Amino acid sequence: MMDFTAVPAAPDHVEYLDAAAATAAGRGYKRRFLEALDVRPGQVVLDVGCGPGTDLVRLSGAVGEAGSVVGVDRDPAMVEHARRRASGHRNVEVRRGDVHALPCADACADRVRTDRVLQHVEDPARAVAELRRVLRPGGLAGMAELDWDTLAVDDSDVETSRAVSRFMAGRVRNAVVGRQLPRLAAAAGLAVFDVDASVVVFRDFGTADQVLGLRRNVIRAVQAGVLGQRAAEDWAHRTVSGPFLATLTLFTVVAGV
């Protein structure tokens, strides 16, 4: 049974990002994302919102010794983690900076990427314009974002599942930025070359809870008066005991100049 009197503590941010990247869904989309961005030896790649450096080592290997990777993050703790993680790779540099005003010169990069960053920023349009600013002619920008309005959790009580999904989407700053990426890219002066929409599928409650925070969000929804406690308890019991299915759409866009 869930304790609806207290919200479970959110996981450590570094542990959460690493755990999400290590899931089958995380590994799969990150591989496809890197392939779509077509990173090549000798290139300069910016990883904007690099977090604890989850992808820096992989990017380092893709550009080789003749290339370079620059990770940028606004959180000093993340910058420190990323620097430690990439410390053995001489072609990697990590800078502290904001996606709305990148600490990088105009037209300095062959490739620039953001991975589930724009859903959190104050002004996604301004952030995408910054990605355009730092791209060299012929360069590519890759953006991957979830569309939280597409979250669906199967249960016999469809209305409670819908209420949970709406509540969770409402807690994300830019919940539908995934579907907006092509429009934002075009408005920034980028040519959109590829748009991919893939469905992330969760077949067990534990993984979904780890990545999506289902337990704490259901408790928050009850405390906010969005869900009745009895309905939430019954819903939680069925979803935890299984069988379980939840889906969420991930949009990946590749654009360039």
N, C-alpha and C positions, 0 to 999 in steps of 0.2 A: 504493500500500500504506500501511496505517496503521502508525505507530510505537507499539508497545504498551509501550514502556519509559517513556514520559512522557505525561502528560495535557495536551492543549492548554490554554492559558490561557483562562479564561472571558472573554467579551467585556466591554468596558466597559459598565457597567449602563445608563447613559444611552443610549448608542448602541444597545444591545440593545432597550430599551423603545421607542425611536423606530423602529427597523427593524421590529420586530414589528407596531407600529401601522400602518406604511406598507404592509404586505403587503395583498393583495386580501382575504384572510380578516380581517385586522385592521380594515381600513377598513369592511368590510361589517358586522361585528358591532357596531362602535362606532356606526355610523349607526343600526342597529336598536335598540341599547341606549338611545341618546338619544331616539329616537322613543317607545319604550316608557315612558320616564320622564316624558314629556310636560312638559318644561321650558317655562315661559312667561315672557314679559316681565314684569319687576317682581318676580320671585321671588328668594328667597335660596336658593342651592344650595351644599351642602358636597360637595367632592370628597375623600373620605377615602382616604389613601394615594395622593396625587396624583402621586407620583414627580417626574420632572423637569418636570411641568406639561404633559404631552402633550395633555390634553383641556381645559385651562383656557381657552384662547382661544376654542374652540368653544362652551363653556358661557357665556363672557362675551357672545358674540354672541346666544345664545339668550335670556338674561335682559334684555339691553339696558341702556341707561343708568340706567333706574329700578331695576334689580335689582342683585344682588351675588353674587359667587362667592368662596367661601373654600376654598382648598386646604390640606390638612393632611397632613404626612408626618413620620415620626420621624427620618429621615436628614437631618442638617444639609446635606450636600452636595446632596441632592435639593431641599431647600427653597431653597437658593441658586440652583440651576438654574431652578426653577420661578419664582422671583421675577424673574430676568432675562428669562425667556421672556414673562412677563405684564406686564413693566414698562410697556408702552405702553397698558395697559388699566386705567383708574382704578377700575373696578368689581370688580377682582380683588385679593384679599388672600391671602397664603400664611403659614401658621403652622406652627411645629414642634410636634408633639404625637403621642401614641400613640392608636391606635384603641381601646384598652381604657379610655382616660380622655381623651376628646376635650376640647381646650381651647375649649369652646363651651358656652354657656348652655343650660339646658333649653328645649325647644320653640322653638328659634331659626331653624329652617330649614323651607322648603317642600318641598325635595327634598334627598335625600342619596344618594350613590352610592359604591360600592366596585367596583373593576374588577381582578380577579385579585389581590386583597389577602388575603382570608381564608384562602387556601391556605397562607399563610406565617406567620400570627399564632399566638401561644401559646394563646389561648382564643377560638375563633370564636364560641361562645355569648355570652360577655361582650362581644365586639366588636359583635355584632348587637344586643344589649341597649343599647349606647351609641347605635347608629343610631336605635333607638326613642326614646331619651331626648331626642335633639336635634330630633326631628320635631314640627312643629306639628300640631294637629288638622287633618285633611284632607290632610296631607302624604304624600309617597310616598318609599319607599326602594327603590333599585335595586341589585341585587347580581349580578355576573357572575363565574362561576368555572368553571374547567376541572375535569373529572373524569378524573384521570390513570389510573384503573383501566380506562378505556375506550380507551386508546391501542392502536392496532393498526397494525402495519407488515406489508405483504404481502411474502412471500418463500416460495420453495419449501420452505425449512427452517422449518416452522411453529414447532417447539419453540424454536429459537434466537430467532425473532422474539418469541415469548411471554416468553422469559427476559429479553430486552432491555426489553420493555415493563414487566415486573414490577420489574426493577431500577430503571428510571427512576421509576416510581410510588413505589417505596420511598424515594426520595431527597427526595420532596416532603413537607413537614411534615403537611399536611392534604390528602392526595391525593384523597379522595372528598368533599370539602366541597361540590362542585357539586351532587351529588344530595341533600345534607343541607340545602340552603338553605331549602326550604319548611318543614321541621320546625323549624329554628333560628329562622326568622322567627315562626312560630306560638308557639313557646315564649317569645319576647321580647314577646309581646302584639301582634304585627302581624297584620293581616288580609292573607292572600296573595291577590292579585288576578290575577296572571298568572305562569305558569311556561312557559318556552320551553327546549327542548333542540335545539340545532343542531349539526350535524357539521361540524367544521373539516376540510377535505380538502387534503392536500398532494400535488401531482402531480410534483414534482421534488425530488431529494435536497437540492439546495442550499438551497432555502427551508426545508425541514424541518430541515435541520442548523442553519440560522441561528436558527430559532425554538425548536427542541426540544433542540439540542445533541447530536445523535445520535452524532457522532464521539467526543466526549470521554466520553460516557456508555458507549459500547461499550468504549472503552479502560479506563475505570474498572471495568466489569464483569469484564473479563479480569483486571485486577490484583487484584480482590476474590475471584477464584476462582469467580465465578458462571458465566462462560463459558470454554470452552477456546479457546486462541488460534487454532487452525486453523479451528474452526467460525466464530469471529468474523471471521477474515480472509476466509473464503469468503462469509459473509453480507454483509460490508461491500463486497466486490467486486461482488456482484450488485446490491445496493441502489444503489451509486454509479453503476454503468454503466446501470441502468435496464432496462425501464420501472419507475417507482417509484410507490407509493401508500401513504400513511399517513393515518389518520383519528383524530380526538380529539373528544369531546363537550364542548360548552360549554353550561352552564346559565345562564340569565338569569331572575331572579325579581324581580317588582315587588310590593311589599307596602306597606301604609299603615295609618294610624290614623284 
